[in-house]
Amino acid sequence: METYTLLREFADSWMLLFLFIFFVGVIVWAFRPSSSSTYEDVANIPLRNEDKPATSEEART
């Protein structure tokens, strides 16, 4: 069997299945219920300290 044909059959079957399962896993991990508080905290970073830059103590919290 030719190398190209063998790799083509592998890519069309098992690798496609692996990549699909990986994609679904990443989506499930990103939208898990316990991550919403983390995403809200990160989304609010630009809205903190509107009047002045953060001091070094404020930046640590």
JOGIGI-V876279 format. One record per run of one state. SS is the DSSP state (H for helix, E for strand, C for the rest). FROM is the first residue (numbers start at 1). LEN is the number of residues. If there is no record, write none. Layout:
BEGIN
SS&FROM&LEN ; SS&FROM&LEN
END
This chain:
BEGIN
C&1&2 ; H&3&28 ; C&31&2 ; H&33&11 ; C&44&1 ; H&45&3 ; C&48&8 ; H&56&5 ; C&61&1
END
